[in-house]
Amino acid sequence: MLRRASPGRSCTATSGWRSTPASGWCSGWPRSGTLVQAIANRRRGILISAAVGFIGVLGAGFNGGSYLNYHEDFSSMIMATGFAVAVVAYSAGLYLASETTQTADT
């Protein structure tokens, strides 16, 4: 059961349901790895899609923490919007990467 926090408390104090402190690190690493791979790839479209996806995930995460602290419905909407932006951006990156593979094969 999640408990309601006072506005002065931090997000980590209200998210006692997380199993270990490392779980945040483990879930955040793949998103930054995607951005690092896009930088190494040096294709503008893939880099932009990875950066927009990373920003969407960061926005969703911070607004999820805000929702846990303040229980404002607007934070939940922004969290869902950030998730949708990330899904669309990563999907566009996958499309661009497959387009590159098809062009290289022919």
CYANA upper distance limits for C-alpha pairs under 8 A (distance plus 0.5 A):
  2 LEU  CA     14 THR  CA      7.70
  2 LEU  CA     15 SER  CA      7.87
  2 LEU  CA     16 GLY  CA      8.29
  2 LEU  CA     17 TRP  CA      7.96
  3 ARG  CA     14 THR  CA      7.10
  4 ARG  CA     14 THR  CA      7.71
  4 ARG  CA     68 LEU  CA      8.20
  4 ARG  CA     69 ASN  CA      7.70
  5 ALA  CA      9 ARG  CA      6.75
  5 ALA  CA     13 ALA  CA      8.48
  5 ALA  CA     14 THR  CA      6.64
  5 ALA  CA     68 LEU  CA      8.26
  5 ALA  CA     69 ASN  CA      6.15
  5 ALA  CA     70 TYR  CA      7.89
  6 SER  CA     69 ASN  CA      7.57
  6 SER  CA     70 TYR  CA      8.14
  7 PRO  CA     69 ASN  CA      6.79
  7 PRO  CA     70 TYR  CA      6.68
  9 ARG  CA     13 ALA  CA      7.06
  9 ARG  CA     14 THR  CA      8.15
  9 ARG  CA     69 ASN  CA      7.68
 10 SER  CA     14 THR  CA      7.41
 10 SER  CA     69 ASN  CA      7.54
 11 CYS  CA     15 SER  CA      6.80
 11 CYS  CA     65 GLY  CA      5.84
 11 CYS  CA     66 SER  CA      7.60
 11 CYS  CA     68 LEU  CA      7.12
 11 CYS  CA     69 ASN  CA      6.48
 12 THR  CA     16 GLY  CA      7.58
 14 THR  CA     68 LEU  CA      7.13
 14 THR  CA     69 ASN  CA      7.31
 15 SER  CA     68 LEU  CA      8.04
 18 ARG  CA     23 SER  CA      7.83
 19 SER  CA     23 SER  CA      7.48
 21 PRO  CA     25 TRP  CA      8.03
 22 ALA  CA     26 CYS  CA      6.63
 23 SER  CA     27 SER  CA      6.67
 24 GLY  CA     28 GLY  CA      6.58
 25 TRP  CA     29 TRP  CA      6.55
 26 CYS  CA     30 PRO  CA      8.09
 27 SER  CA     31 ARG  CA      8.36
 28 GLY  CA     32 SER  CA      7.24
 29 TRP  CA     33 GLY  CA      6.57
 30 PRO  CA     34 THR  CA      6.70
 31 ARG  CA     35 LEU  CA      7.17
 31 ARG  CA     54 PHE  CA      6.81
 32 SER  CA     36 VAL  CA      6.76
 32 SER  CA     54 PHE  CA      7.65
 33 GLY  CA     37 GLN  CA      6.62
 34 THR  CA     38 ALA  CA      6.71
 34 THR  CA     50 ALA  CA      7.05
 35 LEU  CA     39 ILE  CA      6.79
 35 LEU  CA     47 LEU  CA      7.57
 35 LEU  CA     50 ALA  CA      5.83
 35 LEU  CA     51 ALA  CA      6.77
 35 LEU  CA     54 PHE  CA      7.71
 36 VAL  CA     40 ALA  CA      6.81
 37 GLN  CA     41 ASN  CA      6.59
 38 ALA  CA     42 ARG  CA      7.05
 38 ALA  CA     43 ARG  CA      7.75
 38 ALA  CA     46 ILE  CA      6.44
 38 ALA  CA     47 LEU  CA      5.34
 38 ALA  CA     50 ALA  CA      7.02
 39 ILE  CA     43 ARG  CA      8.26
 39 ILE  CA     47 LEU  CA      6.49
 41 ASN  CA     46 ILE  CA      8.42
 41 ASN  CA     47 LEU  CA      8.34
 42 ARG  CA     47 LEU  CA      7.57
 43 ARG  CA     47 LEU  CA      6.60
 44 ARG  CA     48 ILE  CA      6.61
 45 GLY  CA     49 SER  CA      6.67
 45 GLY  CA     93 GLY  CA      7.63
 45 GLY  CA     96 LEU  CA      7.49
 46 ILE  CA     50 ALA  CA      6.60
 46 ILE  CA     93 GLY  CA      5.55
 46 ILE  CA     96 LEU  CA      6.99
 46 ILE  CA     97 ALA  CA      7.53
 47 LEU  CA     51 ALA  CA      6.61
 48 ILE  CA     52 VAL  CA      6.59
 49 SER  CA     53 GLY  CA      6.51
 49 SER  CA     89 ALA  CA      5.37
 49 SER  CA     90 TYR  CA      6.59
 49 SER  CA     92 ALA  CA      7.02
 49 SER  CA     93 GLY  CA      5.82
 50 ALA  CA     54 PHE  CA      6.53
 50 ALA  CA     89 ALA  CA      7.27
 50 ALA  CA     90 TYR  CA      6.81
 50 ALA  CA     93 GLY  CA      7.23
 51 ALA  CA     55 ILE  CA      6.69
 52 VAL  CA     56 GLY  CA      6.61
 52 VAL  CA     85 VAL  CA      8.04
 52 VAL  CA     86 ALA  CA      7.26
 52 VAL  CA     89 ALA  CA      6.67
 53 GLY  CA     57 VAL  CA      6.72
 53 GLY  CA     85 VAL  CA      7.02
 53 GLY  CA     86 ALA  CA      4.42
 53 GLY  CA     87 VAL  CA      7.50
 53 GLY  CA     88 VAL  CA      8.25
 53 GLY  CA     89 ALA  CA      5.59
 53 GLY  CA     90 TYR  CA      6.34
 54 PHE  CA     58 LEU  CA      6.67
 54 PHE  CA     86 ALA  CA      7.27
 55 ILE  CA     59 GLY  CA      6.54
 55 ILE  CA     82 GLY  CA      8.39
 55 ILE  CA     86 ALA  CA      8.07
 56 GLY  CA     60 ALA  CA      6.59
 56 GLY  CA     81 THR  CA      8.42
 56 GLY  CA     82 GLY  CA      4.81
 56 GLY  CA     83 PHE  CA      6.53
 56 GLY  CA     84 ALA  CA      8.26
 56 GLY  CA     85 VAL  CA      6.05
 56 GLY  CA     86 ALA  CA      5.32
 57 VAL  CA     61 GLY  CA      6.55
 57 VAL  CA     82 GLY  CA      6.49
 57 VAL  CA     83 PHE  CA      6.49
 57 VAL  CA     86 ALA  CA      6.43
 58 LEU  CA     62 PHE  CA      6.65
 58 LEU  CA     82 GLY  CA      8.27
 59 GLY  CA     63 ASN  CA      6.55
 59 GLY  CA     78 ILE  CA      8.22
 59 GLY  CA     79 MET  CA      7.21
 59 GLY  CA     82 GLY  CA      6.08
 60 ALA  CA     64 GLY  CA      6.43
 60 ALA  CA     78 ILE  CA      7.24
 60 ALA  CA     79 MET  CA      4.50
 60 ALA  CA     80 ALA  CA      7.17
 60 ALA  CA     81 THR  CA      7.85
 60 ALA  CA     82 GLY  CA      5.15
 60 ALA  CA     83 PHE  CA      6.31
 61 GLY  CA     65 GLY  CA      6.83
 61 GLY  CA     79 MET  CA      7.39
 62 PHE  CA     66 SER  CA      6.75
 62 PHE  CA     79 MET  CA      8.38
 63 ASN  CA     67 TYR  CA      6.54
 63 ASN  CA     75 SER  CA      5.81
 63 ASN  CA     76 SER  CA      7.39
 63 ASN  CA     78 ILE  CA      7.00
 63 ASN  CA     79 MET  CA      5.81
 64 GLY  CA     68 LEU  CA      6.82
 64 GLY  CA     75 SER  CA      7.27
 64 GLY  CA     76 SER  CA      7.03
 64 GLY  CA     79 MET  CA      6.27
 65 GLY  CA     69 ASN  CA      6.87
 66 SER  CA     70 TYR  CA      6.47
 66 SER  CA     71 HIS  CA      7.96
 66 SER  CA     72 GLU  CA      8.43
 66 SER  CA     75 SER  CA      6.91
 67 TYR  CA     71 HIS  CA      5.20
 67 TYR  CA     72 GLU  CA      6.26
 67 TYR  CA     73 ASP  CA      7.83
 67 TYR  CA     75 SER  CA      5.81
 67 TYR  CA     76 SER  CA      6.58
 71 HIS  CA     75 SER  CA      8.22
 72 GLU  CA     76 SER  CA      7.59
 73 ASP  CA     77 MET  CA      7.02
 74 PHE  CA     78 ILE  CA      6.79
 75 SER  CA     79 MET  CA      6.58
 76 SER  CA     80 ALA  CA      6.76
 77 MET  CA     81 THR  CA      6.67
 78 ILE  CA     82 GLY  CA      6.60
 79 MET  CA     83 PHE  CA      6.80
 80 ALA  CA     84 ALA  CA      6.69
 81 THR  CA     85 VAL  CA      6.63
 82 GLY  CA     86 ALA  CA      6.70
 83 PHE  CA     87 VAL  CA      6.71
 84 ALA  CA     88 VAL  CA      6.71
 85 VAL  CA     89 ALA  CA      6.54
 86 ALA  CA     90 TYR  CA      6.48
 87 VAL  CA     91 SER  CA      6.50
 88 VAL  CA     92 ALA  CA      6.64
 89 ALA  CA     93 GLY  CA      6.74
 90 TYR  CA     94 LEU  CA      6.71
 91 SER  CA     95 TYR  CA      6.73
 92 ALA  CA     96 LEU  CA      6.67
 93 GLY  CA     97 ALA  CA      6.57
 94 LEU  CA     98 SER  CA      6.63
 95 TYR  CA     99 GLU  CA      6.62
 96 LEU  CA    100 THR  CA      6.78
 97 ALA  CA    101 THR  CA      6.86
 98 SER  CA    102 GLN  CA      6.67
 99 GLU  CA    103 THR  CA      6.71
100 THR  CA    104 ALA  CA      6.67
101 THR  CA    105 ASP  CA      6.69
102 GLN  CA    106 THR  CA      7.03
